[in-house]
Amino acid sequence: MTSIDFYISESTDISIRDLLACRLSEKACHTNASAFINTQTEEHSQQLDKLLWTFKEQSFIPHQLYNHEDALKHEHPVLIGHDVEPEKNFDLLINLDNEIPEFYSRFKRVIEIVTNDEQQRALSRKHYTFYKDRGYIVNTHNIK
């Protein structure tokens, strides 16, 4: 069964979600796990693509923007996409979208990143309830 983890930040800065997604992607790469980062928009995907190159000076995270046309060419362990279901299986789904993608249960692990912004908290409560209502064990991790 898919494991669900909520990473909860004390910060109200929305950019912390993207930075934490980068850190979690880096960790996934170090453990030979594959990750799909689900974003809200094409623009958000492109911003995250750039951030993965620059968020840490000594880090290299092999990644690529995902699209169906080039599905067979996507060999990187980290892919970024929005409004698209990846064709191959990944170990980790990092969900940065306001919606839970229909394909979430294909992953071994789903991560939801939450800031201390009230609107973000309300949305994450809905996501938490969604997973709990379907019988998933949900873990929370407080990030300082």
ABEGO torsion letter per residue (X at the ends): XBBBBBBBBABABAAAAAAAAAAAAAAAAAAGBBBBBBBABAAAAAAAAAAAAAABAABBBBBBBBBAAAAAABABABBBBBGBBBABBBABBBBABABBBAAAAABABBBBBBBABAAAAAAAAAAAAAAAAAGBBBBBBBBX
